[in-house]
Amino acid sequence: MIKSIFITATLLASATVFSQNLKKVSYQDGAQKLNGLVTSNAGKKLPGVLILPAWKGIDDEAKTAAADLEKQGYIAFIADIYGEGNIPTDNASAAKTAGFYKKDFQAYQKRISLALEELKKNGAIPEKIAVIGYCFGGTGALEVARGKMPVVGVVSIHGSIGKDQSRPNDLILTKILVENPAEDQSVTPEDYNNLVKEMKEGKADWQIITYANSKHTFTDPKSADYNPVMAKRAWNHTLMFLREILK
């Protein structure tokens, strides 16, 4: 227990320090201003990783991931999906705003595409780009694959993996890693089975890793669901996947 508390405190402190090295990048979707963050190695020609944050927008988990990815030799860019003036302040507003983009997946895909362009502008090698996403962002990572965006791979970390079944399954060109907590009550057996069916029908290169004794936000040190052992394993799996497809 003491070790777990120490690890959590260390991660939270690191997030504050690392966030100071992230540079704000403003960009536009029409009249809507968007404010992303990029790592301090921007401008170099390196593989890139786009980070799609959870349902409350850019948070410490996304910032910590960006800092770690920079240490691994990637340019990381954290996308702003909602835009300036639209950041949720509580769970109810987050659910409403995230729900809008889950329903209007084309609007979600557009905001992700704009962020991908900013990642490229900041030096990422176009042929060596991947996307990772947490929670709502994990849904977005799958939308990248469904939208046939030009990336090598995507990682969905405790994302909502279901989609409207009126949408047909299609060819999937990018490699996919889904990190799924075993006790995630937001993912139904039907969602899981439909995703497997979608991957098979799409002839995708895919894998799902399920983490025992883990609830929905098991990777977030600020969450009551945080499982430090499984969070570390999940991050190591993410890094291994990224090394395989980007290095």
SEKOLRO-305204 format. One line per 2 residues: number of its first residue (from 1); their letters; for each residue x, y, z of N, C-alpha, C, O, CB. Coordinates in pm, whole numbers, plus 50000, padded with zeros to 5 digits. Glycine has a CB too. Layout:
<rs>
NUM	A	X/Y/Z/X/Y/Z/X/Y/Z/X/Y/Z/X/Y/Z; ...
</rs>
This chain:
<rs>
1	MI	50082/49880/50000/50000/50000/50000/50086/50126/50000/50061/50220/49924/49907/50000/50121; 50190/50128/50088/50279/50244/50095/50349/50264/49961/50362/50377/49913/50383/50226/50208
3	KS	50394/50153/49900/50461/50161/49771/50368/50219/49666/50409/50301/49584/50511/50023/49727; 50241/50175/49668/50142/50224/49571/50119/50373/49587/50110/50445/49488/50010/50149/49588
5	IF	50110/50420/49713/50090/50563/49738/50210/50643/49690/50195/50750/49632/50065/50588/49888; 50330/50589/49715/50453/50657/49671/50458/50670/49519/50491/50777/49467/50577/50580/49719
7	IT	50424/50562/49448/50424/50565/49301/50325/50668/49249/50355/50745/49158/50390/50425/49245; 50206/50670/49309/50104/50765/49267/50150/50909/49289/50134/50994/49201/49974/50740/49343
9	AT	50207/50937/49406/50255/51072/49436/50366/51113/49342/50371/51228/49298/50304/51080/49580; 50454/51020/49310/50564/51049/49218/50512/51083/49080/50560/51178/49017/50660/50930/49210
11	LL	50415/51007/49032/50358/51032/48899/50289/51167/48893/50301/51239/48794/50260/50922/48861; 50216/51202/48999/50146/51330/49002/50245/51446/49004/50225/51547/48937/50053/51337/49123
13	AS	50352/51432/49081/50454/51537/49085/50524/51549/48951/50553/51660/48906/50558/51507/49195; 50550/51436/48886/50616/51437/48756/50531/51507/48652/50583/51579/48567/50647/51294/48711
15	AT	50399/51487/48658/50310/51548/48561/50320/51699/48566/50318/51766/48463/50165/51503/48585; 50330/51754/48689/50340/51899/48703/50470/51952/48643/50470/52053/48573/50332/51939/48851
17	VF	50580/51881/48672/50710/51923/48619/50713/51910/48468/50756/52003/48398/50823/51840/48682; 50668/51796/48416/50675/51770/48273/50589/51868/48194/50626/51908/48083/50632/51628/48243
19	SQ	50475/51907/48250/50384/51994/48177/50449/52130/48147/50409/52199/48053/50255/52014/48255; 50549/52166/48227/50617/52293/48205/50699/52290/48076/50734/52395/48022/50707/52327/48324
21	NL	50730/52171/48027/50810/52158/47905/50723/52145/47780/50775/52131/47670/50900/52037/47916; 50593/52151/47797/50501/52141/47684/50467/52280/47632/50440/52372/47709/50372/52065/47724
23	KK	50470/52294/47501/50444/52424/47439/50301/52428/47384/50255/52334/47319/50546/52451/47326; 50232/52538/47411/50097/52556/47360/50101/52582/47210/50182/52661/47161/50026/52672/47433
25	VS	50012/52514/47137/49999/52534/46993/49852/52565/46963/49765/52482/46986/50048/52407/46913; 49826/52683/46911/49689/52721/46875/49665/52696/46727/49749/52726/46643/49662/52869/46910
27	YQ	49549/52640/46698/49511/52614/46559/49361/52629/46548/49294/52657/46648/49557/52472/46514; 49306/52612/46431/49165/52647/46409/49085/52534/46345/49137/52455/46266/49156/52771/46322
29	DG	48958/52527/46380/48859/52453/46304/48751/52554/46268/48657/52576/46344/48800/52329/46386; 48767/52616/46151/48678/52726/46116/48698/52841/46213/48810/52890/46230/48531/52680/46115
31	AQ	48589/52884/46278/48597/52993/46374/48637/52946/46513/48664/53028/46601/48465/53065/46380; 48641/52816/46534/48671/52763/46667/48821/52752/46689/48892/52685/46614/48606/52626/46685
33	KL	48870/52819/46794/49011/52811/46830/49036/52685/46912/48960/52652/47003/49056/52936/46909; 49143/52616/46877/49184/52494/46947/49322/52515/47005/49406/52582/46944/49182/52371/46851
35	NG	49347/52460/47123/49475/52480/47191/49535/52345/47230/49498/52286/47332/49458/52570/47316; 49627/52298/47148/49696/52174/47179/49827/52200/47250/49865/52314/47274/49720/52094/47052
37	LV	49896/52091/47284/50027/52099/47348/50124/52009/47275/50088/51898/47234/50018/52061/47497; 50248/52056/47257/50349/51976/47190/50473/51968/47277/50501/52060/47355/50383/52035/47051
39	TS	50547/51859/47265/50667/51839/47344/50780/51931/47298/50775/51988/47188/50712/51693/47337; 50882/51946/47383/50988/52044/47358/51082/52005/47244/51164/52086/47202/51068/52064/47482
41	NA	51071/51882/47194/51154/51841/47080/51087/51871/46946/51131/51822/46842/51184/51692/47089; 50981/51951/46948/50912/51989/46824/51010/52055/46729/51098/52130/46771/50793/52085/46854
43	GK	50993/52026/46601/51080/52081/46499/51185/51985/46450/51239/52001/46341/51146/52203/46550; 51214/51884/46531/51306/51780/46487/51231/51679/46400/51109/51666/46412/51373/51710/46608
45	KL	51304/51609/46314/51241/51507/46232/51243/51375/46308/51343/51303/46308/51314/51493/46095; 51132/51344/46372/51120/51226/46457/50985/51160/46435/50892/51224/46385/51140/51263/46606
47	PG	50971/51032/46473/50838/50972/46474/50746/51050/46567/50792/51108/46666/50844/50824/46516; 50619/51052/46536/50525/51131/46616/50412/51048/46673/50369/50948/46615/50469/51241/46533
49	VL	50364/51092/46789/50248/51029/46853/50147/51136/46889/50178/51231/46961/50291/50948/46981; 50026/51120/46838/49916/51209/46875/49845/51148/46996/49811/51030/46996/49816/51228/46755
51	IL	49824/51230/47098/49755/51186/47219/49616/51247/47222/49600/51368/47215/49835/51224/47346; 49515/51161/47233/49376/51205/47245/49335/51191/47391/49328/51080/47443/49282/51122/47152
53	PA	49307/51303/47459/49280/51297/47603/49141/51245/47636/49057/51223/47549/49296/51434/47663; 49120/51225/47766/48993/51173/47818/48883/51279/47809/48903/51386/47752/49010/51127/47963
55	WK	48769/51249/47865/48648/51326/47836/48644/51466/47894/48558/51546/47856/48530/51252/47885; 48736/51500/47985/48741/51637/48035/48845/51722/47965/48874/51834/48008/48768/51636/48184
57	GI	48902/51671/47859/49002/51747/47783/49142/51720/47833/49166/51624/47907/48972/51895/47792; 49235/51804/47793/49377/51783/47825/49396/51780/47976/49360/51873/48048/49465/51894/47761
59	DD	49455/51669/48024/49473/51649/48167/49614/51603/48198/49697/51589/48109/49370/51547/48221; 49641/51579/48327/49776/51540/48368/49818/51405/48312/49936/51384/48283/49784/51537/48519
61	EA	49723/51313/48296/49760/51183/48240/49813/51198/48098/49912/51135/48061/49638/51086/48242; 49746/51281/48018/49792/51306/47881/49927/51377/47881/50014/51346/47799/49688/51391/47804
63	KT	49946/51472/47972/50073/51545/47979/50188/51454/48021/50298/51462/47966/50061/51662/48077; 50162/51367/48118/50265/51273/48161/50303/51178/48048/50421/51148/48028/50217/51193/48283
65	AA	50203/51132/47975/50229/51044/47861/50315/51115/47757/50408/51057/47701/50097/50998/47797; 50283/51242/47730/50359/51319/47632/50505/51331/47674/50596/51314/47592/50297/51458/47613
67	AD	50528/51360/47801/50665/51374/47850/50741/51244/47839/50858/51243/47801/50664/51423/47995; 50677/51133/47872/50743/51003/47863/50772/50968/47717/50878/50914/47687/50657/50893/47927
69	LE	50679/50998/47629/50700/50970/47487/50816/51053/47431/50891/51006/47345/50572/50999/47407; 50831/51176/47480/50946/51257/47437/51076/51189/47478/51172/51184/47401/50938/51400/47496
71	KQ	51080/51136/47601/51200/51067/47648/51230/50943/47563/51345/50901/47551/51184/51028/47795; 51125/50886/47505/51141/50766/47422/51180/50800/47279/51203/50710/47198/51012/50686/47422
73	GY	51189/50930/47247/51234/50971/47114/51124/51005/47017/51146/51003/46895/51316/50866/47057; 51004/51037/47069/50891/51075/46984/50855/51221/47007/50872/51274/47117/50770/50984/47012
75	IA	50805/51286/46902/50736/51413/46919/50592/51378/46955/50525/51304/46884/50744/51504/46789; 50545/51433/47067/50407/51406/47108/50325/51534/47102/50371/51641/47142/50403/51346/47252
77	FI	50204/51522/47052/50112/51636/47044/49981/51594/47109/49922/51492/47073/50090/51682/46894; 49936/51674/47206/49808/51647/47272/49700/51728/47204/49707/51851/47200/49814/51680/47425
79	AD	49601/51662/47150/49495/51728/47075/49395/51799/47167/49367/51753/47278/49422/51628/46987; 49344/51909/47118/49230/51976/47180/49108/51944/47094/49094/51996/46983/49253/52133/47194
81	IY	49021/51860/47144/48903/51819/47067/48790/51919/47084/48719/51949/46987/48857/51679/47109; 48770/51971/47204/48654/52054/47231/48669/52199/47187/48573/52260/47139/48624/52051/47376
83	GE	48788/52256/47203/48810/52394/47165/48798/52491/47280/48734/52464/47381/48714/52432/47058; 48862/52605/47262/48863/52709/47366/48721/52751/47402/48638/52778/47314/48945/52831/47319
85	GN	48694/52757/47531/48562/52796/47579/48465/52682/47595/48352/52702/47640/48505/52896/47488; 48507/52562/47557/48415/52448/47561/48466/52333/47648/48417/52221/47637/48391/52397/47422
87	IP	48563/52360/47735/48620/52254/47817/48525/52219/47931/48487/52308/48007/48759/52295/47871; 48486/52093/47946/48394/52054/48054/48453/52079/48192/48574/52066/48212/48357/51908/48040
89	TD	48368/52114/48286/48413/52142/48423/48369/52035/48522/48417/52032/48636/48361/52276/48467; 48279/51946/48480/48234/51839/48569/48196/51718/48485/48197/51723/48362/48114/51885/48658
91	NA	48162/51609/48552/48131/51485/48481/48008/51497/48392/48004/51440/48283/48110/51373/48580; 47910/51572/48438/47786/51586/48360/47813/51658/48228/47766/51614/48123/47680/51662/48441
93	SA	47888/51767/48233/47918/51841/48110/48014/51762/48022/48008/51770/47899/47977/51980/48143; 48105/51685/48084/48196/51602/48006/48120/51494/47932/48147/51467/47815/48302/51539/48097
95	AK	48025/51432/48001/47945/51326/47937/47865/51382/47820/47854/51318/47715/47850/51262/48039; 47811/51501/47837/47732/51563/47731/47818/51599/47611/47781/51571/47497/47661/51688/47783
97	TA	47933/51660/47637/48020/51705/47527/48083/51587/47455/48085/51582/47332/48128/51797/47580; 48135/51491/47532/48193/51372/47471/48087/51294/47394/48114/51240/47287/48258/51281/47578
99	GF	47966/51290/47450/47857/51219/47383/47824/51278/47247/47789/51206/47154/47733/51220/47470; 47835/51411/47236/47811/51476/47107/47907/51423/47002/47866/51390/46891/47826/51630/47121
101	YK	48036/51415/47037/48136/51372/46938/48130/51221/46912/48164/51176/46802/48276/51410/46986; 48088/51146/47011/48071/51002/46986/47958/50980/46885/47966/50892/46799/48041/50926/47118
103	KD	47853/51060/46897/47741/51048/46805/47776/51105/46668/47750/51042/46565/47618/51119/46861; 47835/51225/46668/47876/51288/46542/48023/51252/46518/48112/51336/46533/47855/51445/46546
105	FQ	48046/51127/46481/48184/51078/46469/48262/51149/46359/48385/51154/46364/48183/50929/46442; 48191/51203/46261/48262/51276/46155/48323/51406/46208/48432/51445/46167/48167/51306/46038
107	AY	48252/51473/46299/48307/51593/46362/48428/51556/46448/48527/51629/46452/48199/51664/46448; 48419/51443/46516/48531/51395/46598/48651/51363/46509/48763/51402/46539/48489/51269/46679
109	QK	48627/51294/46401/48735/51260/46309/48801/51386/46252/48922/51389/46233/48683/51172/46196; 48721/51489/46225/48777/51612/46170/48871/51678/46271/48979/51723/46234/48664/51710/46132
111	RI	48829/51685/46398/48914/51747/46499/49045/51667/46517/49151/51725/46540/48837/51757/46634; 49035/51536/46506/49155/51453/46515/49246/51479/46395/49368/51490/46410/49118/51302/46524
113	SL	49188/51487/46277/49267/51512/46155/49342/51645/46164/49457/51654/46122/49176/51511/46031; 49276/51747/46218/49341/51877/46234/49460/51867/46329/49565/51928/46306/49241/51981/46286
115	AL	49443/51790/46435/49554/51771/46530/49669/51694/46466/49785/51725/46492/49505/51697/46655; 49638/51597/46384/49742/51523/46313/49823/51615/46223/49945/51601/46213/49679/51409/46229
117	EE	49757/51708/46159/49829/51803/46074/49922/51890/46158/50033/51922/46115/49729/51892/45996; 49878/51929/46278/49964/52009/46364/50086/51928/46410/50196/51982/46420/49885/52060/46487
119	LK	50066/51800/46436/50177/51713/46473/50281/51709/46361/50401/51715/46387/50127/51571/46505; 50235/51699/46238/50326/51699/46123/50397/51834/46109/50517/51839/46081/50249/51667/45994
121	KN	50324/51942/46129/50385/52076/46120/50496/52094/46224/50588/52173/46205/50278/52185/46138; 50485/52020/46332/50583/52032/46439/50695/51929/46428/50767/51904/46525/50515/52018/46572
123	GA	50709/51871/46310/50827/51790/46282/50809/51642/46271/50902/51572/46229/50922/51814/46382; 50692/51589/46306/50674/51444/46300/50686/51393/46157/50632/51453/46064/50538/51405/46359
125	IP	50756/51283/46141/50771/51220/46009/50635/51165/45966/50580/51079/46035/50879/51106/46012; 50580/51212/45855/50444/51173/45816/50421/51023/45806/50312/50974/45834/50412/51235/45685
127	EK	50525/50949/45766/50511/50804/45750/50529/50728/45882/50514/50606/45886/50613/50754/45648; 50560/50802/45990/50583/50737/46119/50504/50808/46229/50560/50870/46319/50734/50737/46154
129	IA	50372/50796/46219/50283/50858/46317/50186/50754/46372/50131/50673/46298/50206/50976/46254; 50166/50759/46503/50067/50673/46569/49977/50761/46656/50008/50877/46682/50137/50563/46655
131	VI	49867/50704/46701/49771/50775/46786/49741/50690/46908/49715/50570/46896/49638/50808/46708; 49746/50752/47026/49699/50684/47147/49590/50769/47210/49592/50891/47198/49815/50659/47247
133	GY	49495/50704/47277/49387/50779/47339/49339/50713/47466/49337/50591/47478/49273/50795/47243; 49299/50797/47561/49248/50751/47690/49098/50774/47699/49050/50883/47666/49320/50822/47805
135	CF	49023/50674/47743/48880/50691/47771/48808/50741/47644/48805/50670/47544/48857/50790/47890; 48753/50860/47647/48692/50920/47528/48794/50926/47414/48759/50906/47297/48639/51061/47560
137	GG	48919/50953/47449/49025/50953/47348/49053/50816/47291/49096/50803/47177/49150/51009/47406; 49027/50712/47372/49040/50576/47320/48937/50546/47213/48964/50473/47117/49027/50475/47433
139	TG	48819/50604/47231/48717/50597/47126/48769/50665/47000/48751/50615/46889/48585/50662/47172; 48833/50781/47019/48888/50855/46907/48996/50778/46833/49005/50785/46711/48944/50986/46954
141	AL	49079/50704/46908/49184/50624/46845/49123/50523/46748/49175/50501/46639/49268/50552/46951; 49013/50462/46789/48945/50368/46700/48882/50439/46581/48876/50384/46471/48837/50291/46777
143	EV	48835/50563/46603/48779/50640/46492/48887/50677/46389/48857/50691/46271/48712/50768/46545; 49010/50691/46434/49121/50713/46341/49132/50596/46245/49148/50613/46124/49254/50734/46417
145	AR	49125/50476/46301/49133/50355/46218/49011/50344/46127/49024/50312/46008/49144/50230/46306; 48893/50370/46182/48771/50361/46101/48769/50465/45991/48713/50442/45884/48648/50378/46190
147	GK	48830/50581/46017/48834/50687/45919/48947/50676/45819/48965/50763/45734/48843/50818/45988; 49025/50567/45830/49137/50542/45738/49236/50661/45734/49286/50697/45627/49084/50514/45595
149	MP	49261/50719/45849/49358/50828/45854/49498/50771/45833/49523/50656/45868/49348/50905/45989; 49589/50850/45777/49722/50800/45740/49816/50788/45859/49912/50865/45871/49783/50890/45636
151	VV	49788/50693/45947/49877/50665/46060/49912/50516/46058/49842/50435/45998/49810/50705/46196; 50022/50483/46126/50070/50345/46124/49994/50258/46223/49969/50140/46197/50218/50341/46154
153	GV	49957/50315/46337/49889/50236/46439/49815/50322/46538/49840/50442/46547/49988/50149/46511; 49723/50260/46613/49647/50330/46716/49640/50243/46841/49639/50121/46834/49505/50367/46666
155	VS	49634/50311/46957/49618/50244/47085/49498/50303/47156/49494/50424/47181/49747/50256/47172; 49400/50220/47187/49283/50262/47263/49299/50214/47406/49297/50093/47432/49151/50207/47199
157	IH	49315/50309/47500/49339/50276/47641/49211/50302/47720/49167/50416/47732/49458/50360/47698; 49152/50198/47773/49021/50197/47838/48920/50286/47765/48850/50366/47827/49034/50242/47983
159	GS	48915/50272/47634/48822/50349/47553/48685/50283/47544/48669/50164/47573/48878/50369/47415; 48587/50361/47503/48455/50305/47470/48469/50241/47333/48485/50311/47233/48341/50417/47471
161	IG	48462/50111/47327/48496/50040/47205/48376/50014/47114/48393/49969/47001/48561/49910/47238; 48257/50042/47163/48138/50017/47081/48118/50126/46978/48169/50237/46991/48015/50006/47169
163	KD	48043/50093/46876/48004/50193/46777/47860/50166/46736/47807/50057/46760/48099/50192/46651; 47797/50264/46674/47661/50250/46624/47659/50136/46522/47730/50142/46421/47609/50383/46560
165	QS	47580/50035/46547/47579/49918/46460/47513/49941/46325/47511/49853/46240/47511/49806/46529; 47458/50062/46307/47408/50097/46173/47524/50134/46081/47507/50140/45959/47306/50214/46182
167	RP	47640/50161/46139/47759/50189/46059/47819/50057/46010/47845/49968/46092/47865/50271/46140; 47840/50042/45882/47895/49915/45833/48042/49900/45870/48115/49998/45881/47879/49906/45681
169	ND	48084/49776/45888/48225/49748/45908/48297/49760/45774/48243/49724/45670/48246/49606/45970; 48420/49810/45778/48494/49837/45656/48638/49793/45673/48679/49756/45784/48486/49987/45617
171	LI	48714/49796/45566/48855/49762/45569/48930/49854/45665/48911/49975/45665/48916/49770/45427; 49015/49795/45748/49094/49871/45845/49241/49856/45807/49294/49745/45802/49069/49822/45991
173	LT	49305/49969/45782/49440/49968/45727/49549/49984/45833/49665/49948/45809/49453/50076/45625; 49514/50039/45948/49614/50065/46051/49617/49955/46156/49517/49887/46179/49586/50199/46117
175	KI	49732/49937/46220/49745/49837/46326/49676/49888/46452/49677/50008/46479/49896/49805/46354; 49616/49797/46528/49534/49837/46642/49572/49759/46767/49584/49636/46765/49386/49816/46610
177	LV	49590/49832/46877/49606/49774/47010/49496/49832/47099/49485/49954/47113/49748/49803/47070; 49417/49744/47159/49312/49785/47253/49352/49736/47391/49374/49617/47412/49171/49729/47211
179	EN	49361/49829/47487/49395/49795/47625/49267/49807/47708/49219/49917/47737/49509/49888/47682; 49214/49693/47745/49078/49685/47799/49078/49638/47944/49124/49527/47972/48993/49591/47713
181	PA	49029/49720/48039/49020/49675/48178/48908/49573/48196/48796/49592/48148/48998/49794/48270; 48939/49465/48266/48845/49354/48278/48715/49392/48347/48610/49335/48318/48909/49240/48352
183	ED	48721/49488/48439/48603/49526/48516/48540/49656/48469/48472/49723/48546/48639/49537/48662; 48563/49693/48344/48507/49817/48290/48359/49798/48261/48321/49729/48167/48583/49861/48161
185	QS	48275/49860/48344/48130/49843/48330/48074/49920/48211/47958/49900/48174/48060/49887/48456; 48155/50007/48152/48108/50081/48034/48124/50002/47905/48076/50043/47800/48182/50214/48022
187	VT	48192/49889/47914/48211/49801/47798/48130/49674/47818/48159/49595/47908/48363/49768/47776; 48031/49655/47736/47945/49536/47748/48004/49420/47667/48085/49442/47577/47801/49568/47700
189	PE	47965/49297/47700/48008/49184/47619/47971/49201/47471/48044/49156/47383/47946/49055/47672; 47858/49266/47446/47816/49291/47308/47914/49387/47239/47951/49366/47123/47673/49349/47304
191	DY	47956/49492/47311/48055/49586/47256/48182/49511/47218/48237/49529/47110/48086/49698/47357; 48228/49428/47310/48352/49353/47290/48341/49263/47168/48429/49263/47081/48385/49269/47415
193	NN	48233/49188/47163/48215/49094/47051/48200/49167/46918/48250/49122/46815/48092/49005/47075; 48132/49280/46921/48116/49359/46797/48249/49415/46749/48274/49423/46629/48017/49473/46818
195	LV	48335/49453/46844/48467/49503/46805/48550/49393/46741/48615/49415/46638/48540/49561/46926; 48548/49276/46801/48621/49163/46743/48569/49133/46603/48647/49108/46511/48608/49037/46832
197	KE	48438/49136/46587/48378/49112/46455/48423/49220/46356/48455/49190/46241/48223/49110/46466; 48424/49346/46402/48468/49457/46316/48612/49439/46273/48646/49460/46157/48451/49591/46389
199	MK	48698/49399/46366/48840/49380/46334/48858/49266/46233/48938/49277/46140/48920/49351/46462; 48786/49159/46253/48798/49044/46163/48746/49078/46023/48810/49047/45923/48721/48924/46220
201	EG	48629/49141/46017/48573/49177/45887/48656/49284/45817/48657/49292/45694/48429/49226/45904; 48726/49366/45897/48812/49469/45839/48949/49418/45802/49033/49493/45752/48825/49583/45934
203	KA	48973/49288/45828/49104/49227/45799/49217/49305/45864/49323/49326/45804/49127/49218/45648; 49193/49348/45987/49289/49433/46058/49400/49351/46122/49387/49231/46147/49217/49514/46164
205	DW	49512/49420/46148/49618/49369/46235/49584/49423/46373/49607/49540/46401/49765/49415/46185; 49529/49338/46461/49473/49387/46586/49506/49295/46703/49536/49177/46685/49323/49403/46573
207	QI	49498/49351/46821/49509/49273/46943/49436/49345/47055/49433/49468/47060/49657/49247/46981; 49379/49268/47145/49314/49322/47265/49384/49260/47385/49395/49137/47396/49160/49292/47266
209	IT	49431/49345/47476/49489/49297/47602/49393/49338/47713/49356/49454/47726/49633/49357/47627; 49353/49240/47793/49260/49266/47903/49335/49260/48035/49410/49165/48059/49142/49165/47902
211	YA	49315/49360/48120/49390/49374/48244/49303/49336/48364/49198/49395/48388/49442/49519/48260; 49349/49237/48439/49272/49183/48550/49256/49283/48664/49341/49370/48684/49339/49058/48603
213	NS	49146/49270/48736/49121/49351/48856/49130/49501/48827/49176/49579/48911/49221/49314/48967; 49086/49540/48710/49098/49680/48668/48962/49734/48626/48892/49675/48544/49199/49694/48553
215	KH	48928/49849/48683/48807/49919/48644/48840/50022/48536/48953/50027/48487/48741/49987/48767; 48741/50103/48499/48750/50185/48379/48878/50268/48368/48955/50250/48274/48633/50276/48374
217	TF	48902/50360/48462/49016/50451/48449/49137/50399/48527/49196/50472/48608/48978/50593/48498; 49173/50276/48503/49277/50210/48582/49416/50267/48561/49506/50239/48641/49279/50064/48549
219	TD	49438/50346/48456/49571/50401/48428/49592/50540/48485/49703/50593/48479/49596/50405/48280; 49489/50601/48539/49495/50740/48584/49526/50747/48734/49443/50705/48815/49363/50814/48553
221	PK	49644/50800/48773/49678/50807/48915/49580/50887/49000/49574/50868/49121/49814/50866/48931; 49504/50977/48939/49409/51059/49014/49274/50989/49033/49187/51041/49104/49388/51191/48944
223	SA	49257/50874/48971/49128/50804/48975/49123/50703/49089/49224/50643/49124/49100/50735/48843; 49004/50684/49145/48984/50579/49245/49003/50441/49184/49025/50344/49256/48845/50591/49308
225	DY	48994/50432/49053/49011/50304/48982/49158/50269/48958/49188/50161/48908/48938/50309/48850; 49249/50359/48992/49389/50342/48956/49447/50210/49008/49435/50178/49127/49471/50459/49010
227	NP	49508/50136/48917/49575/50011/48951/49719/50025/48903/49747/50004/48785/49503/49885/48884; 49812/50060/48992/49949/50092/48948/50021/49978/48878/50098/50001/48785/50030/50134/49065
229	VM	49995/49856/48921/50061/49741/48857/50013/49726/48713/50094/49713/48621/50034/49612/48936; 49882/49728/48695/49827/49710/48561/49851/49833/48473/49867/49822/48352/49678/49679/48568
231	AK	49853/49951/48536/49882/50073/48460/50023/50068/48402/50046/50106/48287/49865/50198/48549; 50117/50021/48482/50255/50009/48434/50264/49908/48321/50332/49932/48221/50349/49968/48548
233	RA	50196/49796/48337/50196/49695/48230/50136/49751/48102/50189/49729/47992/50119/49569/48275; 50026/49823/48116/49960/49879/47997/50052/49978/47926/50060/49978/47804/49828/49948/48036
235	WN	50121/50062/48004/50210/50159/47941/50327/50088/47872/50368/50128/47763/50263/50259/48046; 50380/49984/47935/50487/49908/47872/50439/49842/47742/50514/49835/47645/50541/49801/47968
237	HT	50315/49795/47742/50260/49738/47619/50245/49846/47511/50269/49820/47393/50123/49673/47646; 50206/49966/47553/50195/50078/47457/50331/50109/47396/50343/50122/47274/50138/50204/47527
239	LM	50433/50120/47480/50567/50152/47431/50621/50042/47340/50686/50071/47239/50662/50174/47548; 50595/49917/47374/50641/49807/47289/50575/49813/47152/50640/49792/47050/50611/49672/47357
241	FL	50446/49840/47150/50372/49853/47025/50426/49968/46941/50444/49953/46820/50223/49873/47053; 50452/50083/47005/50502/50199/46933/50642/50173/46877/50673/50213/46765/50505/50322/47026
243	RE	50725/50106/46953/50859/50073/46904/50851/49985/46779/50925/50004/46683/50941/50003/47013; 50761/49890/46783/50746/49798/46671/50704/49870/46543/50756/49841/46436/50645/49690/46704
245	IL	50611/49963/46555/50554/50022/46434/50621/50153/46390/50606/50194/46275/50409/50046/46455; 50694/50219/46482/50749/50350/46448/50902/50355/46439/50957/50443/46372/50705/50449/46550
247	K	50969/50262/46503/51116/50269/46505/51177/50186/46390/51299/50180/46377/51170/50218/46642
</rs>
